[in-house]
Amino acid sequence: MSRTELTDNLTFAAAVQMLAQLAAQGFLSAEEQARTRQELERKLRPTLILP
């Protein structure tokens, strides 16, 4: 795994955690959360896909 891939994976993991927290607090709907996660996957192209 290259340094760029590692950085992208860590950034993606942190963003997914933040999305989950925002959704749990009611700031994001499930639809917004899913759309944002897809956009993150498209931009960062993580090699490790988290549930």
Residue pairs with C-beta under 8 A, 6 or more apart in sequence:
1 9
1 47
5 47
8 44
8 45
8 46
8 47
9 44
9 46
9 47
9 48
11 44
12 40
12 41
12 44
12 46
12 48
12 50
13 46
13 48
13 50
15 40
15 44
16 37
16 40
16 50
19 28
19 33
19 36
19 37
20 33
22 28
22 33
23 29
23 30
23 32
23 33
28 36
41 49
